[in-house]
Amino acid sequence: MDRVAMVVGARGVIGGNLISHLEREGGWRVIGLSRRGGADAGAVQHIAVDLLDREDTVSKLSTLTDVTHVFYAAYQDRPTWAGLVPPNLAMLTNVVDAIEPTAPRLEHISLMQGYKVYGAHLGPFATPAKEDDPPHMPPEFNVDQQQFLERRQEGASWSWSALRPSVVAGVSLGNPMNLAMVIAVYASISKELGIPLRFPGKPGAYTSLIEMTDADLLAKATTWAATNPESRNQAYNITNGDIYRWSTMWPKIAAFFDLDTAPPLPMSLSEIMADKSDLWDSMVERHGLLPTPYGDVSSWQFGDFVFGWDYDVIADTSKSRRAGFHEYVETEAMFLRIFQDLRDRRIIP
């Protein structure tokens, strides 16, 4: 195994699926970094590290001399856009400062970004967004992180890449940005209460165009960009390849859960679902589910964020196709597969 991957943010939906992909692909030894750590298995080693603690980061990474690829997917949430910048830039800086002098065979650093680069979180933005679109007024930590890598890479033997997915969907617990879990738990609780599945977002969000990025597809794209010589020092939008409206997707989701639909009703999930912890605990017991705290399955704030997009959220992915990445996923099939996976794992009834 000549390639040694260090996955930063190994317990998240992106990092976890990337590790699984690297295991399936073979030829990789994997080191996963996260605050909680994990159990070593096969070619995967886990290290618990506080990336905001510079000394801890340097200490924990000082022995990782054979790392060839860094896949950075760590994230620290904060209540304001400006507040996101210091911790997220500091974590990346600490990782690079620690691993660059330690790993002489370092070839590539992969950075996970998103549509915040285009200002998608601020309001209607130019669509379909392209990788070379002009920047928007800061603060924006994604941009700061890329600029840091660009400066650091000058004269270095390693290269970088930046992946820009849309909303990422996969199976992961305790993740603050997991829309598939939001929908699955919201639908399961609706069914438990005997009420129809109502779209809770803004009226305009129900009919706007949106796209998703399957976590497994993203893992393939991330590995491709990190090992494709022509992708050195490039950014790529990565999505499933299709677009949809919630107005057509919502009834199909409801059908999976054997639910009727009713007209959309704008509401804050963060508020309306805040009192459902006891109900969830009773559902876990009654349906024989995997004992999972309500806080680990509910990402209501993120659901409010996505369902509040009353404008098109789409990007141009032709750059990655021109460079040789041709994978795609049907979004409806992706949702149903994830829901079934959650059901098979006894996370939802």
N, C-alpha and C positions, 0 to 999 in steps of 0.2 A: 504494500500500500504506500506508494510514493507520495500520494496526496494526503495532507492532513488538514482537515477543516476545523476551524474554531468558530462555532456558531454562538454569537452573542445575543442573548435573549432566547435561550433554548426552551423555555417553558411556555412561550407564547404560541398563538395559533400559527404564526409564520415560521418561527424558529423550530417549533416542534414538528411541523410537517416537512420542513427542510431536512431535518435530521432523519426522518423516516425515509425520505426520498434518497438521501445519500447512502443509507443502509441498503435500500433496494438496488441502487445503481451499482454498488460495489466499487472496490478500488479506493475507498476512502477510509481513513481513520478519523473519528469525529470526537471533538472536545466541545461539550456544551457548557456555556457560562450562564448562570442565572443567580438570582438572590437566594433562592431556596435550594439550589443544587438538585441532585437526583441520584437514582441508583444506576451504577455502571452496568452495562450489558453488552456483550459482544465487542464490537469495534467502537462502542460509544462510551466515553468517559465524561462524567459530570463534575463540575467545580462550582461551589457556592462562592460568590464574590459580590462585594458591594462596589459597583463601578463608580459610584460617586465618591468613594474613598480612594484617593490616589495611591496611598501607601498599600492598601489592601490589594488593589488592582495590580500594582507592580510586583508585589510579593507573590500573588497567586499565579501570575503569568510568567514569572522569571524562569521557570523550568520548562516552558513550552517551546523548546528550541527548534522543533521540527515542523512547526506550523507553516503551511504553504498558502492557505487561503483563509481569509477572515470574512465571515458572513455576519454583517452587523444588522440586527433586527431588534435591538433593545429600545425601550421607550419608557419615559417617566411622564405621567400625567400631571397637569397643573391646571388651576381654574381659569387662567388667562393665557392669551396667545403670547404675550411678552414673557410670562412666567415659564413657558415651555422651553425657552431658549437656553438659559444657563445650565439646567441639569442635563438636558439632552446633548448639548454641545460638549459639556464637561465629560460625560461618560464616553463619548466617542474619542475625545482627545486623550483621556486616560488610557483607553484601550490601545490606541495607536502608539502613544508614548511608551507604553509597556512592552508591546509585542515587536515593534520595529527593531530595536537594538538586540532583542532576544532571539529572533527567528531569522537567521541569515538566508534561508530558502524562501522567504515570503515572496509570493508571486502576485497576489491580488487581494484587494479589499473591496468587498461588495457592500453597498449602502442601500438600505431599504428606505424608500421615501413614500410619496403619495401625492394626491392631487392638490394638497395644500401649497405645493410649489406654484400652482397656477392660480391660487386664490379661491379655490372651490369652496372653502369654508367661510369665506367672507360674503359671498353673494353670487349672482349670475356672472359667469366668466366666459371668455371666448371659447367656443366649442366648435368642432372637436379640438381639444387642447393638443398642442404639439410640443415636443421636447425643447425646441428652440424658441418658444414663446418668450416675450420679454418679461422680466421679473416684475413683481408688484411691490408696493410699499411694505417694508418690514414692520413688525418682527415676523420672522418665519424661520424656525429652527432647521427645517429640511434644507433650506438654501444655505444657511450658515454652515451646516455639516458638510455639504458638497463643496463649498468654497474652501473649507478647511482641508479636505482631502486633495483638492486641486493644488493648493499651495504646497501641501506636504509632499505630493507626488513629484514635484519638479526636481529632476535630477536623481530620483530614486529608481531602483530596479523593478519595483512593483507597479502595478496599474490598479485603477479603480473602475467600478461600474456603479450605476445608480438605477434601481428598479422602482418604477412608479405604478403600483397597482391601484385599482379602484377600491371599493369596499371589499375586503378580503373575507371569504367565507370558509370555515373549516370547523373541525371539532376540537374545542379547547375549553377547559374550565378555568374560571377565575381571570378571564381576560377582559379588560375594559372596553375592547372594541370588537365585539363578536355579534354581528347582526343576525346570523343564523340562529344563535342561541336565544337572542331576544325574541325572534319570531316564534321559535319552538316553544319556549316557556309561556309566552303570551297566549299562544293558541291552546296549549295544554290547560292553562288556567281558565281560559274562556270555556273550554269544553267541560271542565270540572264544575263550573258555575252554571252550565246549561244556557249559555248566551252565544249569539252568533259572533263570528270573527269580523270585527270592524277595523278598517284601516285607521290608525290613530294620528296620522300626520296631517300636515297642512293640505288644504284642498288642491293647491297647485302641484303638490308633490305626487298626488295620485295619478296625474296625467302627464307628468314630465318624463323625459327619457333618462334612463339610468343604466348603468352596467355594473357588473361584479367581476371579481377575480377569485377563482377557485384556488385554495391554498396549495393544492397539489400541483396545479398548473404553474403557479408562481414559483414553487420550488424548482420545477424543471427549467423555467426561464432564468432563475437566479444562477443555477449551476451552469447553464449554457453561457450566459453572459460572462461568468467568471473564468471560463475555460476556452472561450472562443477568442483567438488572437485578434480578430477584426473588431471585437467589442471593447477593446482597451479604451479606458477613459471616456466612456459613452454612457448616456442615460437612455432608458427605454420605458415607454408606457407598456404595461402588461395587463391585458384584460381577457375575459373569456372569449371574446370575438363576436358576441351578439349584444344587442341592446333591447330593452323592454320598458314597459310602463307598469307601475304597480296595479293599475286598473285592470290589466290582463293577467298579471301574475298572481294577484291576491286570491282570486277564486280558485286557482289551481292549488295554492298552498292550503286554503280552507278545505278543499276536497281531500287532501292527504290526511287531515285530522278529522275527517267526517263531520265537518262543521258547515253550517249555512253561513252566508255572508249577509251583511246589512250595510246600508249606506255608510260611508266614512264619517267619522266623528272626531274632529280634532281634539286631542287631549294630551296632556303631559304624562308620559309613561312613568317618569321619575316620581310624579305625585300620585297618580292613580294606582300604581302597583306597589307603593311603599308599604302598604299595610298587609301584603299578601304572604308574609314570611310564615305565619302560623298555618295558613292554608297550604302552602307548599310543603311544610313538614308533614302535614296530615296526608297529602298526596303521596309523598315518599313512602310513608308507612302503609297506606291502603293499597298502593299499587306494587309494593315490593321493589321500589327503586333503589338504586345505589345511593346510600346516604350522602347527600351533597348539600352543603349550606346554601341557603337562598342567595347569599351574596356572591357565590361562585357561579351561579347560573343566570343571574340577572344583570344585564348591562344596560339598564334603562336610559341612562343619560346618553349613551351612544345611539340608542334607538331613536330618541328624540332628535338627536343631531341629524341623522340620516333622513328620517321621515320629515324633517323640516326643509328639505331641499325642494323648494317649489320652482325649480329651474332645471334645465338639462345638465346632467353631470356625465359627460362622455369625453373620451380622448381618442386621438388618432394613434393607432398601433402599427401603422404601415412601416415605420422605421425598423422595428424588430423583425417584421416579415422580410423586408428587403435584406436584412443582415443574416437571415437564415433560420429564424425561429418561427415554426409554422403550427405549433400546437394550439388547440382550441377546445372549449368545453361549452356544452349547451347549458345555459343558466338554470332553466327549469329543472332539467335532470340533476344538476348539481344540488339545488335546494332539496329535492326529494331524496337524493342519496344521503345527504347530511342528516336530514330528519330521520331517515330509516336507521342510520348509523347510531344516532342518539337513542333511538328506541331499542336497537339491538343491545346497546351497552347498558340499558336500563337506567338511563339518565332522565328520560321523559317517558310517560306512560304510552 
